[in-house]
Amino acid sequence: MRDAQSDAATLQRSCRREVSLSNTHGRHGVTRSATPRPLAGLLVIAAMLFGVGSTIARAENWPNWRGPNRDGVSSETDLPTTWSASEGVLWKTPLPGPAGATPVIWGDRIFLTSAAENDLALLCLDNGGNILWQKSVASGNQDVRGDEGNSAAPSPCTDGEHVWAFMATGDWACFDFAGNEVWRFNLQDRYGKFNIQFGMTPTPILDGDRLYFHCMYTGAAYVLAIDKLTGAEVWKVDRPSDARAECEHSYASPTIYRDGERAMLISHGADYVVGHSLDDGSEIFRCGGLNPPGDYNPTLRFVASPVTSEGIIVVPSAKNGPVLGISPTASGDITAGGMARVWEREHNTPDVPSPLVHDGLVYLCRENGGLICLDAATGEEIYYQPTHRERHRASPVYGDGKVYLTARDGRVTVVRAGRAFEILAENDITPPDGPPVSISASPAVSAGRIYLRTFDSLIAIGAK
């Protein structure tokens, strides 16, 4: 089955390249046409293999840090519920060094960033756990907060043809699936030196033909869109704020809200959440109150990122601060309140794990493992229950009717999704006689598997 799946994925890419060639123009306006008969043959063979390897037909790619819709939600079924260090592990591949970056997956290719001593690298693996290539993106790794992170913390992203990697040094690079470099540049060389305490660790997001990113640090704050195939600037806008001290620094990642009528980029940091036009970066709305001026905390930097779902933008803050539910119809400055601020929870925000929204419910995983479930429409608390009492840095993931919570010691608590709290399993991948496991990366889901990236290894969990 694995060979059939691999062949089907390869043929899928070949067919995509043939279709692309048959519908594009050369540099001088000469149409390059694919030969119809071989293309038809490829499609027939691919269809036959897809019938045999039906898992590929159902498989969902995981192209961004938080999955296909940037919200931590997978539509796959038949995902594993229980496993251990010896049961349910398909393979375990040692990595050249640690990082908290989540792997991204497209077909039979897996990409992740890693610190390899002083080198900051992008790795490509196949779905059998074999490292196919490793490319240097930058040098000069810096560990931060002890064992909390390093300069390879941002996750890569992919569109099935190319993969993009950003490092906390400001180095940004694009490669094709064969590992050939397409472009690279350094954000600090282009726009000025960073001045941020724990490194520029937001993850860029890919949407259509653009990559979006935000930088917030002492002395500068801006939001940026670049062309994914050239690295050229599409637009750049300043992001003003009255934040001060450490609050000027944001480690959260941007996201996108999109429904049938609206689309906007959401940037989060420096005491505000802001909605931007995808066309030119102009502000659509801005909302403060996440660090109330009357009780201002000069160390309240944002790490957890907002998440969007149909009709709602869920916005965390930090350090037990508020959580907001904002309507995507918001416009102007809504800090003072109004209809666009749908609900507010005054405390219990997750400090590092980002929220999860699925089927009308908001899940907030606190750093101590406490799981809060809210009604997405009203913010009403449905339950607040303890899970594994260990630091949680990874963001929760939904799949197959379950919510997966990943702790720093490698234990994954599986909770039944819904209004009734129920722990289905607690899975520990630390070998009984082995060294302790450390994880800060969020899980990735694809083709019936759950991928866990520890500081030492990439682990594939699923049915044999």
C-alpha positions as CSV (number, residue, x, y, z in Angstrom):
1,M,0.0,0.0,0.0
2,R,2.8,2.4,0.8
3,D,4.4,1.9,-2.6
4,A,1.0,2.6,-4.3
5,Q,0.5,5.7,-2.2
6,S,4.0,7.0,-3.0
7,D,3.5,6.3,-6.7
8,A,0.1,8.0,-6.6
9,A,1.5,11.1,-4.9
10,T,4.4,11.3,-7.5
11,L,1.9,10.9,-10.4
12,Q,-0.3,13.6,-8.8
13,R,2.7,16.0,-8.9
14,S,3.5,15.0,-12.5
15,C,0.0,15.5,-13.7
16,R,-0.1,18.9,-12.0
17,R,3.1,19.9,-13.8
18,E,1.8,18.8,-17.1
19,V,-1.5,20.7,-16.6
20,S,0.6,23.8,-15.6
21,L,2.7,23.6,-18.7
22,S,-0.3,23.2,-21.0
23,N,-1.9,26.4,-19.7
24,T,1.1,28.8,-19.2
25,H,3.1,31.0,-21.5
26,G,6.9,31.2,-21.8
27,R,8.9,34.3,-21.1
28,H,8.5,35.5,-24.7
29,G,4.8,34.8,-25.0
30,V,5.2,31.4,-26.7
31,T,2.7,28.9,-25.4
32,R,4.3,25.7,-24.1
33,S,1.9,22.8,-24.7
34,A,2.1,19.4,-23.1
35,T,1.5,16.4,-25.2
36,P,-2.1,15.3,-24.7
37,R,-1.7,11.6,-25.0
38,P,1.0,11.1,-22.2
39,L,-1.0,13.4,-20.0
40,A,-4.1,11.3,-20.5
41,G,-2.2,8.2,-19.8
42,L,-0.8,9.7,-16.6
43,L,-4.3,10.6,-15.5
44,V,-5.6,7.1,-16.1
45,I,-2.8,5.4,-14.3
46,A,-3.1,7.9,-11.4
47,A,-6.8,7.2,-11.2
48,M,-6.1,3.5,-11.0
49,L,-3.5,3.9,-8.3
50,F,-5.8,6.2,-6.4
51,G,-8.4,3.5,-6.4
52,V,-5.9,1.1,-4.9
53,G,-4.3,3.5,-2.5
54,S,-7.6,5.1,-1.3
55,T,-5.9,6.6,1.7
56,I,-4.2,9.1,-0.6
57,A,-7.6,10.1,-2.0
58,R,-8.9,10.9,1.5
59,A,-5.6,12.3,2.8
60,E,-5.5,15.9,3.8
61,N,-2.3,18.0,3.5
62,W,-1.0,20.0,6.4
63,P,0.6,22.9,4.6
64,N,0.8,25.5,7.4
65,W,1.7,25.6,11.1
66,R,-2.0,25.0,12.1
67,G,-3.1,23.0,9.2
68,P,-5.0,23.5,6.0
69,N,-7.2,26.4,7.3
70,R,-4.7,27.8,9.9
71,D,-7.0,26.8,12.7
72,G,-5.6,23.5,14.1
73,V,-8.6,21.5,12.6
74,S,-8.2,18.4,10.5
75,S,-11.1,16.8,8.6
76,E,-9.5,13.4,8.6
77,T,-11.1,10.3,10.3
78,D,-9.7,7.1,11.7
79,L,-7.0,8.9,13.6
80,P,-5.2,7.1,16.4
81,T,-6.4,7.5,20.0
82,T,-3.9,5.5,21.9
83,W,-0.2,4.9,21.5
84,S,3.0,4.5,23.6
85,A,6.7,4.5,23.0
86,S,6.4,0.9,21.7
87,E,2.9,0.7,20.3
88,G,1.4,2.7,17.4
89,V,4.8,4.3,16.4
90,L,5.3,3.7,12.7
91,W,8.8,5.3,12.7
92,K,11.0,7.6,14.6
93,T,13.7,9.7,12.8
94,P,16.5,11.4,14.7
95,L,16.9,15.1,13.9
96,P,20.1,17.2,13.7
97,G,19.0,19.4,16.5
98,P,16.0,20.8,18.5
99,A,13.3,23.3,17.6
100,G,9.7,24.0,18.4
101,A,8.6,24.3,14.7
102,T,5.7,22.1,13.6
103,P,6.3,20.0,10.5
104,V,4.2,20.7,7.4
105,I,3.1,18.0,5.0
106,W,2.1,17.7,1.3
107,G,1.5,14.3,-0.2
108,D,4.5,12.1,0.7
109,R,6.8,15.0,1.7
110,I,7.4,16.4,5.2
111,F,9.2,19.6,5.9
112,L,10.5,21.0,9.1
113,T,13.1,23.4,10.4
114,S,15.8,22.5,12.9
115,A,18.8,23.9,14.7
116,A,21.9,21.9,13.7
117,E,24.5,23.2,16.1
118,N,25.1,26.8,14.7
119,D,23.3,26.0,11.5
120,L,19.6,26.7,10.9
121,A,18.3,24.2,8.4
122,L,15.2,23.2,6.5
123,L,14.8,19.4,6.2
124,C,12.7,17.3,3.7
125,L,11.6,13.8,4.6
126,D,9.5,11.2,2.9
127,N,6.5,9.6,4.6
128,G,8.7,6.7,5.5
129,G,10.8,8.9,7.8
130,N,13.9,9.1,5.5
131,I,15.7,12.5,5.3
132,L,15.8,13.3,1.6
133,W,17.7,16.6,1.8
134,Q,18.8,19.3,4.3
135,K,19.4,22.9,3.3
136,S,21.0,25.7,5.3
137,V,18.8,28.7,5.6
138,A,20.9,30.7,8.1
139,S,23.6,30.5,10.7
140,G,23.9,31.9,14.2
141,N,21.4,29.9,16.4
142,Q,20.5,31.4,19.7
143,D,18.8,29.4,22.5
144,V,16.3,31.4,24.5
145,R,14.7,31.0,27.9
146,G,16.7,27.9,28.8
147,D,14.9,25.0,27.0
148,E,12.0,27.1,25.7
149,G,13.1,27.7,22.1
150,N,15.7,28.8,19.6
151,S,16.1,30.5,16.2
152,A,14.5,27.6,14.3
153,A,11.2,28.2,16.1
154,P,9.1,29.5,13.1
155,S,7.4,26.7,11.1
156,P,7.7,26.4,7.3
157,C,4.8,26.4,4.9
158,T,4.2,24.8,1.5
159,D,1.9,24.9,-1.5
160,G,2.8,21.5,-3.0
161,E,5.4,22.9,-5.4
162,H,7.6,25.1,-3.1
163,V,8.4,25.3,0.6
164,W,9.3,28.5,2.5
165,A,11.3,28.7,5.7
166,F,11.9,31.7,7.9
167,M,14.4,31.8,10.8
168,A,14.5,34.1,13.8
169,T,17.6,35.7,12.3
170,G,15.4,37.3,9.7
171,D,16.6,34.9,6.9
172,W,13.8,33.8,4.6
173,A,14.3,31.2,1.8
174,C,12.2,29.4,-0.8
175,F,13.0,26.0,-2.2
176,D,11.3,23.7,-4.6
177,F,10.5,20.1,-3.6
178,A,13.8,18.8,-5.0
179,G,15.7,21.2,-2.6
180,N,16.7,23.7,-5.3
181,E,16.9,27.3,-4.0
182,V,14.5,29.7,-5.6
183,W,15.2,32.9,-3.6
184,R,16.4,34.1,-0.3
185,F,16.8,37.4,1.6
186,N,17.3,38.7,5.1
187,L,14.5,40.8,6.6
188,Q,16.8,42.7,8.8
189,D,19.0,43.7,5.8
190,R,15.9,44.9,4.0
191,Y,14.0,46.7,6.7
192,G,16.3,47.2,9.7
193,K,17.7,45.3,12.7
194,F,15.4,43.5,15.1
195,N,15.2,44.6,18.7
196,I,13.2,41.9,20.4
197,Q,14.0,40.1,23.6
198,F,13.5,36.4,22.6
199,G,13.9,36.4,18.9
200,M,11.6,37.1,15.9
201,T,9.7,33.8,16.1
202,P,6.3,34.4,14.4
203,T,5.5,32.0,11.6
204,P,4.7,33.5,8.2
205,I,1.5,32.4,6.6
206,L,0.9,31.5,3.0
207,D,-2.3,32.5,1.2
208,G,-2.7,32.3,-2.6
209,D,0.4,33.9,-4.3
210,R,1.5,35.8,-1.2
211,L,3.3,35.3,2.1
212,Y,2.2,37.5,5.0
213,F,4.2,38.4,8.1
214,H,4.3,40.9,10.9
215,C,7.2,42.3,12.9
216,M,6.7,44.0,16.3
217,Y,9.6,45.0,18.4
218,T,11.2,48.0,20.1
219,G,11.6,50.8,17.5
220,A,9.5,49.3,14.7
221,A,6.3,47.6,14.0
222,Y,5.0,46.7,10.5
223,V,3.0,44.2,8.5
224,L,4.3,42.8,5.3
225,A,3.1,40.9,2.2
226,I,5.6,39.4,-0.3
227,D,5.3,37.6,-3.6
228,K,5.8,33.9,-2.9
229,L,7.7,33.1,-6.1
230,T,10.1,36.1,-6.1
231,G,10.4,37.3,-2.5
232,A,9.6,40.8,-3.7
233,E,7.6,43.2,-1.5
234,V,3.9,43.5,-2.5
235,W,3.1,45.9,0.3
236,K,4.3,47.0,3.7
237,V,2.4,49.1,6.2
238,D,3.4,50.5,9.6
239,R,1.4,49.2,12.6
240,P,1.2,52.0,15.2
241,S,0.7,51.2,18.9
242,D,1.0,52.9,22.3
243,A,2.5,49.7,23.8
244,R,5.6,50.2,25.9
245,A,8.4,48.1,27.4
246,E,8.3,44.4,26.7
247,C,4.7,44.7,25.4
248,E,6.1,46.1,22.1
249,H,7.4,42.6,21.3
250,S,5.1,40.0,19.7
251,Y,5.8,36.3,19.3
252,A,2.4,35.5,18.0
253,S,1.7,34.7,14.4
254,P,-0.7,36.4,12.0
255,T,-3.7,34.6,10.6
256,I,-6.4,35.2,8.0
257,Y,-10.2,35.4,8.3
258,R,-12.1,34.5,5.2
259,D,-15.7,33.8,4.4
260,G,-17.9,34.3,1.3
261,E,-17.8,38.1,1.6
262,R,-14.8,39.1,3.7
263,A,-11.1,38.4,3.9
264,M,-8.6,40.0,6.1
265,L,-5.2,39.5,7.7
266,I,-5.2,39.5,11.5
267,S,-2.0,40.8,13.2
268,H,-1.7,40.3,17.0
269,G,0.7,42.1,19.3
270,A,1.8,45.3,21.1
271,D,-1.5,45.4,23.1
272,Y,-3.8,45.3,20.0
273,V,-5.3,42.9,17.5
274,V,-5.7,44.5,14.1
275,G,-7.5,43.4,10.9
276,H,-5.8,44.4,7.6
277,S,-7.0,44.5,4.0
278,L,-5.3,41.8,2.0
279,D,-5.1,44.2,-0.9
280,D,-2.9,46.9,0.6
281,G,-2.5,46.2,4.4
282,S,-4.8,49.1,5.4
283,E,-6.5,48.8,8.7
284,I,-10.1,47.5,8.8
285,F,-10.4,47.3,12.5
286,R,-8.3,47.6,15.7
287,C,-9.1,46.4,19.2
288,G,-7.2,47.1,22.4
289,G,-8.2,46.4,26.0
290,L,-6.0,43.2,26.0
291,N,-3.6,45.0,28.4
292,P,-5.9,47.4,30.3
293,P,-4.3,50.8,30.9
294,G,-5.6,51.0,34.4
295,D,-3.7,47.9,35.4
296,Y,-1.0,48.0,32.7
297,N,1.5,45.0,32.7
298,P,4.8,46.1,31.0
299,T,5.8,42.5,30.5
300,L,2.6,41.3,28.8
301,R,3.9,40.2,25.4
302,F,1.6,38.1,23.1
303,V,2.7,34.6,22.3
304,A,-0.6,32.7,21.6
305,S,-2.1,33.6,18.2
306,P,-5.7,34.4,17.3
307,V,-7.8,31.8,15.5
308,T,-10.7,32.4,13.2
309,S,-13.9,30.4,12.5
310,E,-17.0,31.3,10.5
311,G,-18.5,34.4,12.1
312,I,-15.9,34.8,15.0
313,I,-12.3,35.8,15.6
314,V,-11.0,34.5,19.0
315,V,-8.3,36.6,20.4
316,P,-6.1,35.6,23.4
317,S,-3.8,37.9,25.4
318,A,-1.3,36.6,27.9
319,K,-0.5,35.9,31.5
320,N,-4.0,35.1,32.7
321,G,-5.4,38.2,30.8
322,P,-8.6,38.4,28.8
323,V,-9.9,36.4,25.8
324,L,-12.1,38.2,23.3
325,G,-14.6,37.1,20.7
326,I,-14.7,39.6,17.9
327,S,-17.1,39.8,14.9
328,P,-15.4,39.8,11.5
329,T,-17.8,42.7,10.6
330,A,-15.8,44.9,12.9
331,S,-14.6,48.3,11.5
332,G,-12.7,51.2,13.1
333,D,-11.4,51.2,16.6
334,I,-13.6,48.9,18.8
335,T,-11.5,49.1,21.9
336,A,-14.2,50.8,23.8
337,G,-16.7,48.1,23.0
338,G,-19.8,47.9,20.8
339,M,-21.6,45.2,18.9
340,A,-18.4,44.0,17.2
341,R,-17.0,42.9,20.6
342,V,-19.2,39.9,20.8
343,W,-18.0,38.6,24.2
344,E,-15.1,38.9,26.6
345,R,-13.7,36.5,29.2
346,E,-11.8,38.6,31.7
347,H,-9.1,36.0,32.6
348,N,-7.8,32.5,32.0
349,T,-6.3,33.2,28.6
350,P,-3.8,30.5,27.3
351,D,-0.3,32.1,27.6
352,V,1.4,30.1,24.8
353,P,-1.0,27.5,23.2
354,S,-3.3,29.2,20.7
355,P,-7.1,28.7,20.8
356,L,-8.9,26.0,18.9
357,V,-12.4,26.5,17.5
358,H,-14.6,23.6,16.1
359,D,-18.3,23.0,15.8
360,G,-19.3,26.1,17.7
361,L,-17.0,25.5,20.6
362,V,-13.8,27.3,21.7
363,Y,-11.1,25.2,23.4
364,L,-8.4,27.0,25.5
365,C,-5.5,25.0,26.7
366,R,-3.8,26.8,29.6
367,E,-0.1,26.4,30.3
368,N,-0.8,24.1,33.3
369,G,-2.9,21.7,31.2
370,G,-6.3,23.1,32.3
371,L,-8.8,22.8,29.4
372,I,-11.5,25.4,29.0
373,C,-14.5,24.9,26.7
374,L,-16.5,28.0,25.7
375,D,-19.5,28.5,23.5
376,A,-18.1,30.3,20.4
377,A,-21.2,32.5,19.9
378,T,-21.6,33.7,23.5
379,G,-18.3,33.1,25.3
380,E,-20.2,31.2,28.0
381,E,-18.1,28.7,29.9
382,I,-19.2,25.1,29.3
383,Y,-16.4,23.5,31.4
384,Y,-13.0,24.0,32.9
385,Q,-11.3,20.8,33.6
386,P,-7.7,19.7,34.5
387,T,-5.7,17.4,32.3
388,H,-2.0,16.4,32.6
389,R,-0.4,18.8,35.0
390,E,2.7,19.7,33.0
391,R,3.7,22.7,31.0
392,H,1.8,23.0,27.7
393,R,3.4,25.0,24.8
394,A,1.9,23.2,21.8
395,S,-1.4,24.4,20.5
396,P,-4.4,22.0,20.6
397,V,-5.4,20.1,17.5
398,Y,-8.8,18.7,16.5
399,G,-9.3,15.6,14.4
400,D,-11.8,12.7,14.2
401,G,-14.0,13.9,17.0
402,K,-11.0,14.4,19.4
403,V,-8.9,17.2,20.8
404,Y,-5.2,16.5,21.2
405,L,-3.3,18.3,23.9
406,T,0.5,18.0,23.9
407,A,2.6,18.6,27.0
408,R,6.3,19.4,27.2
409,D,7.1,16.0,28.6
410,G,5.7,14.3,25.5
411,R,2.4,13.2,27.0
412,V,-0.6,13.7,24.7
413,T,-4.0,13.9,26.3
414,V,-6.9,12.9,24.0
415,V,-10.2,14.5,24.9
416,R,-13.5,13.8,23.3
417,A,-14.7,16.9,21.4
418,G,-18.0,18.3,22.5
419,R,-19.8,19.8,25.5
420,A,-19.2,16.9,27.8
421,F,-15.6,16.6,29.1
422,E,-14.1,13.1,28.7
423,I,-10.5,12.1,28.6
424,L,-10.2,9.2,26.1
425,A,-6.5,8.5,26.6
426,E,-3.2,9.7,28.0
427,N,-0.3,8.7,25.7
428,D,3.3,8.8,26.8
429,I,6.0,8.3,24.2
430,T,8.9,8.4,26.6
431,P,10.5,5.0,26.7
432,P,10.6,3.4,30.1
433,D,14.4,3.2,30.1
434,G,15.0,6.1,27.8
435,P,15.8,9.8,28.3
436,P,12.9,12.2,28.9
437,V,11.1,13.6,25.9
438,S,10.6,17.3,25.3
439,I,8.0,18.8,22.9
440,S,6.9,22.4,22.2
441,A,5.8,21.9,18.6
442,S,2.1,21.4,17.8
443,P,1.1,18.1,16.2
444,A,0.5,17.8,12.5
445,V,-2.1,15.5,10.9
446,S,-2.1,13.9,7.5
447,A,-3.0,10.6,5.8
448,G,-4.4,9.0,9.0
449,R,-1.2,9.8,10.9
450,I,-0.3,12.1,13.8
451,Y,3.2,13.6,13.6
452,L,4.9,14.6,16.8
453,R,8.1,16.6,16.6
454,T,10.2,16.3,19.8
455,F,13.5,18.2,20.4
456,D,15.3,15.0,19.3
457,S,13.1,13.3,16.7
458,L,10.2,13.3,14.3
459,I,7.7,10.5,15.2
460,A,4.9,9.2,13.0
461,I,2.0,7.6,14.8
462,G,-0.7,5.6,13.1
463,A,-2.0,2.2,12.1
464,K,0.6,-0.1,10.6
